[in-house]
Amino acid sequence: MTISRRALLTLGTGLAALALGGAAAAASEVTLRIHTLVKSPHPYNDMAEAMKAEIEEASGGRVEVKIFDSGQLGQDPAVIGEMAFGTIDIMISTTSNAVQQIPEFGIFTMPYLFGSMDEALEKVGPGTPVHAHFEQVYQDRGVGMKLLALGGSGTRNMSTKNVSITAPADLAGLKMRTPPSPMDAKTWAAFGMLPVTVAWGELYAAIQTGVAEAMESSLPGYTGSKLYEVAPNLALTEHTIQVNHTSISEVTWNKLPEDLQQIVQAAAESANVLGVEKAKGYDAALVETLQSEHGVTVTRPDKTAFMEVLAPLQVELAEELDLSDEYTLLKQ
């Protein structure tokens, strides 16, 4: 039987379409949606990109990863709720935004728990007793998520309107902006400061008018909100290491075969290490920009003196906030 050239072309086109369809099906065997709340450049988005690349390559195309940054899928509390249903698969964010669902995360807002981001990673990273503890907390709280990794993603530092900070004594008598948090108020009162509760959106005006004379924040927050215009004295106290969590929906996790679970877990762990390095780089670059482009006066106080003031208060705060188990674990 003779097959016409047109028939051969039609057959070839059909086979090609089937091949492409099969490839598409393989690629879409699993689709994972990753949420972050932040805009780039930011360590969380770098971590998401790293996870995407590693998961897609290691799975041989069986998994497609889609990243939704800048809060496209909603604010963190709503996203945590969605993850319980499996409609969002993975989130990378700060632990402080999950305190409502996981109160134990409140321990990470305590100043000087860690001396550096590297130390934070050593204490809370995958494979540590702290990580295992919070894995269990997730289960006990029934949040519908599995913890993949905890890590560090930047420092919080002090800035003031008029005073250059070099030692704890320089803080005495200053009106210190705090959020509505007992831990924050008691922390800064220990230095002889006068805590003043001010919302973040009102902070610029509060310092400009003298309602507050000092504040603390992440370096991206300080820069992005142009707070250097009203509080141009930056002290790199690094009193808080921001701890982030990478979590996956339990619904999603339970649907994945064991080999893909291992791939996702490994990708989260390697991205966690990358996040710390990126955070250190971003902080250093922002300090340079603040000095060279915005005329900010930067000091680097001896953190030991600040730690000594707060050491007795840490145990008291942990007991008051029912976080003694977490505090003890972190101090081991």
N, C-alpha and C positions, 0 to 999 in steps of 0.2 A: 504494500500500500504506500502510495506517495503522499507525503505531507507537504502542503504548500508552505511557501516562505511566510505568508501572512499568519498561518496557523502556528508556525514555529515561533514567530514573534509574539503572538498572543499567549502561547504557552509559557514562553520565557518571562513575559511581563507578569503573568499570574504567579509563577514560582517566585519571582523576585518579591512580589507583594506579600506572598506567604512568609517568605524569609524575614522581611521587614516586620511583618505582624508578629512573628515568633520572637524576634529580638525585642520588640516593644513590650510584648507580654512578659518576657524574662526581666526586662528592666523595671517593669511596674509590678513585679511580684509582690514587693513591699514598698510603700512610700512612707517616709518618716517626715513629719513636719516639726521643725525646731523653732521655738519662740525665744526671742530676746526682746528686752524692753528698750534697748539703747541704739543710738545712731553710731555709725563708724566715723572715725576710728575708735575702737573700744575693744578691750580684751575679750568680752563675751562674743562679739561677732567674729573675732579671729578664731576663737575656740570652735564656734559653729562651723566656720569654713573648714577648719582642720578636720572636724568630725565628718563632715560631708565627704571630703576627699578620701579619708581613710576607709570609711564604711563602704563607699561606692566601689573603691578599688579592691578592697579585701573580699567583698561579696561577689566579685566578678560580674557586677552589673545587676545582681538580683535585687539590690536595694537602691532606691532613688531617694535622695535627701533634699528637701526643700527648706530653705531658711526664710523666716519671716521676722525681720528685725524691726526696730523702732516702734514696738508695740502694735504692729499691724493686727495681731490676733487678740489684742486687748491688754488691760493692765494685769499685773501679776496675780492678784487675788482671784480674778475671773478666770485666768488661764489655769490656775491650780484646780479650780472647779471643773473646767473643761477636760483636763487631763484625767480626772477620775472617771470620765465617760469614754476616754480614748479618742476624743475628737481632736486633741492636740497631743503629740507624741512625746516630745522632749522639750525641756526648758532649761536655759542657762541664765541664772539671775543671782542677785544678792540674797543672802539668808534673811536679812532684815525685812524684806518684803514678804516673807512667808511666816512671820512670827504669829500672825493671827491663827494660822492653821497648825503651826508647830512652835508653841511657846518656848520650847527648849532652845530654839535658835537665838533667843534673846541673850544668851551668854556671850555671843560673839560681838555684841556692842560694848562689852566691858573693856575699858582702856588697858593697854599693856598686858594683855593675855599673851601676846607674842612679841618677840623682839624684832622680827622682820617677816617679810612674805615667805622667804625660804623656810624659816622656822614654822610658820603657820602651815605650810604644805607638809612638812615633816610630821607635825602633830595631828593634822586632820585628814590627810590624803588617804586614798584607797589603801586598804590593808592595815590601817591603824586601828587601835581600840576605839578611838573617837568615831571613826567612820562606822565601825560595827555597831556602836551605841546608837548612832542616829539612824542606821538602817532599821534597828529594832523600834526606835521611836516612831518612824514612819508607819510601821506595821501596827503598833499599839494605838496610834492616833487615827488609823484608818483613812489616811489622806488620799488613797488611790494612786500613790506614786511609789516607785522604787528609787532609792538613792544610788546614783552611779558614781558620783565623786563630789568631794568638797575641796576647795582650794582658796588661794588668795588672789585678790584682784585690785590692789591699790591701797594707799594709805590715806588716813584722815589727819589733817594738820590744823594748827592754830593760826589765826590771823587777827590783827588788831587795827584799830583806827589810828592811834597815836603812839603806841608804845612798842619798842623793839624788844622782843622776848628772847632772853638768853638763859634765864633760870626761873624756877618756880616763884621766887619772891617777886618777880616782875608782874605776876598775875594778880596780886593782892589788890582788892578794891575795885577791880574792873567789872563793869556790867557785862555779863557773859550770856550771849544768846543760847538758849537751849530749846529743843523741841519739848512737847509735853511728856517728858520721860523722867521718872524718879531717879533712874540710874544716872542720867546726864546731870540733873540738878545736884545730886549729892556728890558726884565726881568733881565738878568744878567748884562747889562750895568748899571742898577740902583744901583748895588752894587759896581760900580767902576771897574768892570771887563772888559776885552777886548775880545769881541766876535770874534771867529774864526770859519768859516764854514768848517766842516770836515765831510765826509761821515762816516757812522758807520763802514764800512769795513776797513777804513783807520785810525781809531781812535787809535788803539794800537800803530802803528808806529808813529802817530802824537805826542802822549804823550811821547813815548820813545825818540824821537828826539827833543822834546821841542817846536814843533810847537804849541802844546796846553799843558797847565799845569793843567787844571781842566776839569771835565766832570760831567754829571749827567746821571743816568740811573736807570732802575729797578735792583733789587738785582739779579734776575736770569740772566739778561743780563750781568751785571758786572762780575758775577761768571763764566757763561758759556763761555764768550769771554776771560777769564783769564786777565781781565784788572787790577786785583789786583796786577799783576806782575809789571805794570808800574805806577799805581796810587794806592799805598798801604795805603793811608789815606782815610778812609771812614767816612763821617759825615752823621748821620741819620737825615737829614733835613726834610725828608718826605714832600717835597715841593709840590709834585703832587700825588694825589690818582688816580691810573689808573681806569677809569670807563669802564665797559664792558656792552655789550648789548646782550640779548638773543632775537632773532627775528625769525619769521616764515614766510614762503612764503604765500602771500595772496591767491594764487591759492590753496595751500594745506589747509589753514585755512578755506576757503569757501567750500571746499569739505567735511570737517569734520562735522558730526552731532553735535548738540549743547552739548550733554553730553560728547563727546570726546573733544570738544573745552574746556570745563570746566576742564577736567582732564589734558590736556596739559598746560593750563594756571596755574593751581594749582601746577603742577610739576615744571614749570619754576620759580615760586615764591619761593618755598621751596628750590630749587637748588640755587637760588640767595643768600639766607641766608647762605647756606653751603659754597658757594664760598668765601664769606667774611671771614668766620672762617678758611677755608683752606689757604687762602692767608696770613692771619696773622701768621699762623703756619709755612708756608714755609719761610716767611721773617725772622722770629725769628730763625729758624733752619739754614738758610744761614748765618746770622750774626755770629752765634756760630761757624760754619764751617770756615768762613773766618778768624776769630780770632785764632781758635785753630789749624787749618791745614795750613793756608797760611800766618800767621803772620801779618794780616792786623790790623792797628791801628784804632779803632772805637771810635768816639766821638758822644755825644748826645747833640747837641746845643739846647739852649732855642729857640723854634720856634717862640715865640712871637716877638722877636727882628727882625727876618726875615720878619714876617708878617707886621710889622710896616713900613718897608722900601717899601714894595710892595703895600700896601693898596692904596696910591694915584694913582699908575700906573694902577691898575686894571680897574678903570672906563674909563680911557683914552684908554686902549687897547680894551676894549669891544666896545667902540664907533668906533674906527678905523676899527675894523674887523666886524662891523655890527652885533654884538652879545649882544647889550644892553638889549634886551628883555630877553634873556637867563640869563644874569648876574643878572638882577634885580630879576628875579624869584628865582634864587638860593640863593640870599641874603635875601630873605623874611623870 
